[in-house]
Amino acid sequence: MADEVIKITNQQLTSLFKAMKDELSQDQREGLGPVIVELETLKHVKETSASKSDVAETEKKVMAKVQEQAENIKALLDIANKNQPLIDSIGKEVRESKKTDFMTSWKNALDTNIFSKDEAQMTKEVNNRSFKMQMDLKVADMTSGGHVTGDVTHSYNSRQGLVPSQSWNFRSILNTTPSPTGSFVTYRETGTTGSISVQTEGQGKTQIDYSFTEVKTVSKYIAGYANFSKQLMYNLPFLNNTLPRMLLRDFYKKENDYIYDTMVAAATGSTSTPVVPGGPTNDAEEILFWIANQRSADFNASYGVVDWADWARILKSGRNSGSGYATPLGSAVVGNGDIMIAGTPILGASWADAGEFLLWDNEMVERVETESLRVEFSFEEGNNFTKNLITAKVECFEELNILRPDAIIHGEFGGS
């Protein structure tokens, strides 16, 4: 007996007991209940106790219960044998023993180790110190839903799904001039009397007079701030690096809008185009005539800006008799979609107004800066100290200085 191993699983016995309990008598149900309890107790002892004596003592108690309820267990197996379909379904939920037939292996194990022994022999072997019994207590499979309380372990993306920045910023193509005082004065030529002429021999030279007007550019703050708690900074570690990027993104959006609107409001350059045959027939040709106006006024046509929808329409421009785009001669489009008309880059921008075109001489427009763009964090602003808040601020002290409004053309497509 000491070398024998009885393989009895708690799941098998419990499944049979639950399936057949209605066919057992009250006495049989009450007798088999303690056997299941002892099996669960043994499982707990094996998992939590490091003492071999504790395990051996519990095994003896389990064996005694099994011997005590041998007749009830045998009755349970006899009833189960009469209901083979049910036994087959229970067999899918449990691990089979070494023999393929579950009921046969159960009966053989019990007959060999319990029912074939008389009470005296069983008592002697149970009291033997070398007695050994192995119990295979199989439990239900563990799943996340059934065996995890709270969240499972997460992994986190090092990147965040942020709103994108605009493809380019107005300040990147404008000249920047410092203004330490925040008040920047430009003298603009506003009038001329007389002229320069060819001198007639013996006659006096002609006189010319110039007038200037003071144009004062006073810097303004373009700024914004965000408050957040120190707890949030710890809960979202990426915030320290990501928040400045978000603040700069939104700063540039506002700055782009402001510079564009200021230039549109100031523009006085000519938008006239020929109305006779040979005049513009599409947006690209209209731009060509506006570039001509700019150069006729002796200004450079440095850059043109259009909305992205207008940019696409210029590229699309229909075809002439099936051969070549309708964009005028002197135009070029490179592989990435950049447009050049008569040497002037035409830039698409999300902050440009739809159906409109802005053209300027870059030598006549500049960004005046008193304090450079910066992002700063403060723990002392307002009641931040007592509330454990942090203020993140983005700002730039600047203004747009337009040396000559007539160096800027603002036209509307189809409106000439």
MIVEXKE-375085 format. One line per 5 residues: number of its first residue (from 1); for each residue x, y, z of C-alpha. Coordinates in Angstrom, 2 decimals. Last residue first. Layout:
# residues N
NUM = X,Y,Z  ...
This chain:
# residues 416
416 = -10.44,90.71,-60.82  -12.57,88.60,-58.48  -11.93,85.18,-59.93  -9.33,84.46,-57.27  -9.21,87.16,-54.61
411 = -6.05,89.25,-54.30  -3.87,90.55,-51.48  -0.70,92.23,-52.75  2.00,93.44,-50.34  4.82,95.84,-51.23
406 = 2.24,98.65,-51.27  2.03,98.32,-47.47  5.67,99.48,-47.14  7.86,98.95,-44.07  5.44,96.52,-42.46
401 = 6.55,95.71,-38.92  4.91,92.68,-37.35  4.97,92.63,-33.56  6.75,90.79,-30.78  6.90,89.80,-27.11
396 = 6.73,85.98,-27.25  4.90,83.72,-24.85  4.37,80.18,-23.56  3.52,79.54,-19.92  3.31,76.34,-17.86
391 = 1.81,76.87,-14.41  2.24,74.19,-11.76  -0.23,73.47,-8.97  0.41,72.04,-5.50  -2.55,73.99,-4.09
386 = -0.65,76.02,-1.49  2.29,76.78,-3.78  0.14,77.38,-6.87  -1.82,80.12,-5.10  -0.95,82.80,-7.67
381 = 2.20,81.81,-9.60  4.85,80.27,-7.32  5.44,76.86,-8.94  6.32,78.29,-12.37  7.23,76.62,-15.66
376 = 8.48,78.56,-18.70  8.18,78.20,-22.47  9.97,80.86,-24.51  9.78,82.86,-27.73  12.16,85.79,-27.78
371 = 11.51,89.04,-25.99  11.57,92.32,-27.94  11.02,90.91,-31.44  10.15,92.81,-34.60  9.01,90.54,-37.45
366 = 9.80,91.96,-40.84  8.07,92.98,-44.06  9.55,95.14,-46.82  12.50,92.94,-47.76  10.16,89.95,-48.02
361 = 8.31,91.52,-50.93  4.76,90.20,-50.74  2.04,88.04,-52.26  -1.17,86.85,-50.57  -3.84,84.99,-52.56
356 = -7.48,84.35,-51.71  -10.10,81.70,-52.48  -9.82,80.09,-49.05  -8.07,82.17,-46.39  -4.54,81.09,-45.40
351 = -4.02,79.35,-42.02  -3.84,75.87,-43.52  -0.93,76.93,-45.73  0.08,76.13,-49.33  3.11,77.95,-50.63
346 = 3.60,79.43,-54.10  7.35,79.98,-54.62  8.02,82.86,-57.06  10.37,82.15,-60.02  7.76,82.81,-62.70
341 = 5.36,80.46,-60.91  6.95,77.86,-58.60  4.78,75.18,-57.02  5.93,72.61,-54.48  4.00,69.36,-55.00
336 = 6.58,66.91,-53.63  7.69,65.93,-57.15  8.39,69.44,-58.34  5.97,71.78,-60.06  7.24,74.52,-62.36
331 = 5.71,77.57,-64.00  7.51,79.75,-66.54  4.81,79.15,-69.12  1.35,79.40,-67.62  -0.54,76.62,-65.84
326 = -3.01,74.99,-68.23  -1.29,71.64,-67.87  0.06,69.82,-70.88  -1.62,68.27,-73.90  -5.25,67.20,-73.91
321 = -6.52,70.24,-75.75  -5.28,72.41,-72.89  -5.45,70.49,-69.64  -7.32,71.49,-66.53  -5.69,73.29,-63.51
316 = -5.13,70.36,-61.10  -1.99,71.83,-59.57  -3.62,75.24,-59.20  -6.76,73.59,-57.82  -4.70,71.71,-55.22
311 = -3.06,74.93,-54.02  -6.51,76.53,-53.90  -7.68,73.75,-51.57  -4.49,74.12,-49.53  -5.13,77.85,-48.98
306 = -2.73,80.14,-50.80  0.54,81.93,-50.02  2.88,83.71,-52.45  6.52,84.45,-51.71  9.29,86.83,-52.75
301 = 7.66,88.84,-55.55  10.28,91.58,-55.33  9.10,95.16,-55.61  9.78,97.50,-58.54  6.09,98.43,-58.92
296 = 6.08,96.57,-62.24  7.54,93.63,-60.33  4.55,93.45,-58.05  2.11,93.94,-60.94  3.81,91.12,-62.88
291 = 3.47,88.82,-59.85  -0.22,89.73,-59.81  -0.44,88.83,-63.54  1.12,85.39,-62.91  -1.19,84.77,-59.95
286 = -4.18,85.28,-62.27  -2.63,82.82,-64.72  -2.42,80.16,-61.99  -5.97,80.85,-60.83  -7.53,80.35,-64.27
281 = -8.40,82.21,-67.47  -6.28,85.33,-66.96  -6.34,88.07,-69.60  -5.26,87.44,-73.19  -8.48,88.80,-74.57
276 = -9.23,92.04,-72.71  -9.89,92.27,-68.99  -6.22,92.59,-68.08  -5.43,92.17,-64.36  -5.62,94.59,-61.45
271 = -4.52,93.40,-58.01  -2.27,96.39,-57.22  -0.48,96.45,-53.85  -2.32,98.00,-50.89  -1.93,95.22,-48.32
266 = -2.30,96.28,-44.65  -5.32,94.16,-43.71  -3.93,91.10,-45.51  -0.55,91.54,-43.81  -2.11,91.78,-40.36
261 = -4.37,88.76,-41.01  -1.39,86.63,-42.08  0.78,87.70,-39.13  -2.01,87.03,-36.63  -3.04,83.68,-38.07
256 = 0.55,82.42,-38.11  1.10,83.66,-34.55  -2.03,81.87,-33.34  -1.02,78.57,-34.92  2.56,79.04,-33.74
251 = 1.39,79.39,-30.14  -0.78,76.28,-30.45  2.18,74.14,-31.50  4.45,75.77,-28.92  2.00,74.91,-26.11
246 = 1.70,71.33,-27.35  5.47,70.90,-27.56  5.89,72.37,-24.08  3.25,69.89,-22.76  4.98,66.84,-24.23
241 = 8.31,66.92,-22.38  7.11,67.40,-18.81  3.82,65.61,-19.57  5.51,62.29,-20.37  5.46,61.33,-16.68
236 = 1.64,61.26,-16.62  0.70,60.27,-13.05  3.65,62.20,-11.61  2.83,65.41,-13.52  -0.85,64.87,-12.73
231 = -0.03,64.83,-9.03  1.91,68.07,-9.40  -1.30,69.65,-10.60  -1.83,71.39,-13.93  -2.24,74.97,-15.07
226 = -1.83,75.96,-18.73  -0.67,79.29,-20.13  -1.02,81.54,-23.15  0.91,84.22,-24.99  1.25,86.55,-27.97
221 = 2.59,89.59,-26.21  2.61,92.86,-28.10  5.49,94.98,-29.43  4.85,98.55,-30.51  5.61,99.46,-34.13
216 = 5.78,103.18,-34.73  5.67,104.52,-38.27  7.15,108.02,-38.57  6.32,109.64,-41.88  8.90,110.86,-44.37
211 = 8.77,113.50,-47.09  11.18,113.95,-49.98  12.02,117.06,-52.01  13.37,117.30,-55.55  14.91,120.35,-57.21
206 = 15.69,120.76,-60.90  19.12,122.03,-61.98  19.46,125.56,-63.25  19.92,126.37,-66.94  23.13,127.07,-68.84
201 = 23.05,123.77,-70.60  19.78,122.04,-69.99  19.99,119.65,-67.10  18.36,116.24,-67.47  15.82,115.81,-64.73
196 = 15.39,114.60,-61.17  12.01,115.54,-59.86  9.94,117.95,-57.84  7.87,116.86,-54.87  8.01,113.49,-53.21
191 = 5.82,111.97,-50.53  5.42,109.08,-48.10  8.87,107.64,-47.45  8.49,105.51,-44.31  10.47,106.23,-41.17
186 = 10.50,103.14,-38.94  10.16,103.29,-35.17  10.29,100.29,-32.81  8.79,100.44,-29.33  9.42,97.27,-27.31
181 = 12.59,98.76,-25.83  15.12,96.12,-26.94  13.67,95.84,-30.49  15.38,93.02,-32.37  14.73,92.47,-36.11
176 = 13.51,89.16,-37.55  13.27,88.52,-41.31  10.34,86.38,-42.38  10.49,82.87,-43.85  10.41,80.79,-40.63
171 = 8.17,83.32,-38.89  5.24,82.25,-41.07  5.30,78.70,-39.71  5.31,75.43,-41.64  3.29,72.21,-41.84
166 = 0.95,73.16,-39.02  1.40,71.06,-35.89  -0.48,67.80,-35.47  -2.99,67.05,-32.68  -1.26,64.58,-30.37
161 = -1.52,60.80,-30.27  1.21,60.24,-27.72  4.51,58.37,-28.11  6.33,56.24,-25.51  3.43,53.79,-25.68
156 = 2.59,52.16,-22.37  2.55,48.54,-21.24  -0.24,47.44,-18.94  -0.46,44.82,-16.18  -4.05,43.64,-15.61
151 = -6.54,45.96,-13.96  -8.65,45.21,-10.89  -9.48,41.76,-9.55  -7.94,39.05,-11.68  -9.11,35.42,-11.46
146 = -12.31,35.16,-13.50  -11.80,37.75,-16.21  -8.09,37.17,-16.62  -8.53,33.42,-16.77  -7.41,30.59,-14.48
141 = -8.40,27.07,-15.47  -10.65,25.36,-12.90  -9.02,23.40,-10.12  -7.16,20.08,-10.11  -6.43,18.47,-6.78
136 = -4.12,15.56,-7.59  -3.83,13.76,-4.26  -0.79,11.57,-3.60  -0.92,9.10,-0.72  2.08,7.83,1.19
131 = 2.31,5.68,4.33  5.88,5.51,5.60  4.79,6.33,9.16  2.38,3.31,9.14  -0.86,4.28,10.91
126 = -2.76,4.24,7.60  -1.32,0.82,6.81  -2.43,-0.74,10.10  -5.89,0.80,9.93  -6.39,-0.55,6.39
121 = -5.34,-4.05,7.45  -7.67,-4.01,10.45  -10.61,-2.71,8.42  -10.33,-5.28,5.66  -8.67,-4.35,2.40
116 = -10.05,-5.10,-1.09  -12.44,-2.09,-0.93  -9.69,0.44,-0.27  -6.48,0.30,-2.32  -7.24,-2.12,-5.12
111 = -11.01,-1.60,-5.36  -10.67,2.20,-5.10  -7.99,2.44,-7.79  -9.77,-0.02,-10.08  -13.08,1.79,-9.71
106 = -11.61,5.20,-10.52  -9.59,3.87,-13.46  -12.70,2.23,-14.91  -14.81,5.37,-14.53  -12.25,7.54,-16.36
101 = -11.68,5.24,-19.30  -8.39,6.13,-21.03  -6.20,4.88,-18.24  -3.46,7.25,-17.10  -6.06,9.51,-15.45
96 = -8.07,12.06,-17.40  -7.91,15.72,-16.54  -11.32,17.16,-15.87  -13.96,19.21,-17.72  -14.32,16.93,-20.74
91 = -14.85,13.90,-18.46  -17.96,15.53,-17.05  -19.56,15.39,-20.49  -18.64,11.72,-20.87  -20.02,10.93,-17.41
86 = -23.31,12.53,-18.41  -23.48,10.42,-21.54  -22.59,7.28,-19.45  -25.53,7.50,-17.02  -25.72,4.01,-15.54
81 = -22.05,4.11,-14.61  -22.73,7.25,-12.52  -25.15,5.34,-10.27  -22.53,2.66,-9.66  -19.87,5.29,-9.07
76 = -21.99,7.08,-6.45  -22.77,3.78,-4.71  -19.04,3.00,-4.58  -18.39,6.43,-3.05  -21.15,5.78,-0.49
71 = -19.70,2.36,0.38  -16.20,3.74,0.73  -17.32,6.61,2.97  -15.31,5.59,6.04  -12.38,4.45,3.91
66 = -12.32,7.83,2.08  -12.66,9.65,5.39  -9.77,7.66,6.89  -7.67,8.35,3.83  -8.33,12.10,4.18
61 = -7.40,12.04,7.85  -4.18,10.18,7.10  -3.33,12.67,4.35  -3.80,15.50,6.83  -1.27,13.94,9.21
56 = 1.20,13.38,6.39  0.90,17.01,5.22  1.40,18.35,8.73  4.38,16.02,9.25  5.97,17.21,6.03
51 = 5.99,20.77,7.35  6.31,23.51,4.75  2.59,24.23,4.86  0.75,26.58,2.50  0.14,24.73,-0.77
46 = 0.12,21.18,0.64  -2.11,22.26,3.52  -4.61,23.95,1.18  -4.85,20.90,-1.07  -5.33,18.66,1.99
41 = -8.14,20.85,3.23  -9.83,20.72,-0.17  -9.72,16.90,-0.11  -11.01,16.90,3.48  -14.00,19.05,2.49
36 = -14.78,16.79,-0.46  -14.80,13.73,1.83  -16.94,15.63,4.39  -19.75,15.99,1.79  -19.83,12.30,0.84
31 = -21.65,11.21,4.02  -24.29,13.93,3.94  -25.13,13.11,0.33  -25.30,9.37,1.08  -27.56,9.94,4.11
26 = -29.90,12.15,2.05  -30.12,9.43,-0.58  -28.34,9.83,-3.88  -30.13,10.28,-7.23  -30.45,14.07,-6.83
21 = -26.77,14.22,-5.91  -25.67,12.66,-9.21  -24.34,15.65,-11.17  -23.12,17.57,-8.12  -21.35,14.51,-6.68
16 = -19.85,13.57,-10.02  -18.47,17.06,-10.58  -17.16,17.30,-7.01  -15.38,13.94,-7.26  -13.77,14.80,-10.55
11 = -12.83,18.36,-9.55  -11.26,17.18,-6.27  -9.05,14.81,-8.15  -8.29,11.25,-7.10  -5.05,9.58,-8.14
6 = -4.29,6.80,-5.67  -0.58,6.06,-5.54  0.61,2.67,-4.27  4.07,2.33,-2.74  2.81,2.39,0.83
1 = 0.00,0.00,0.00
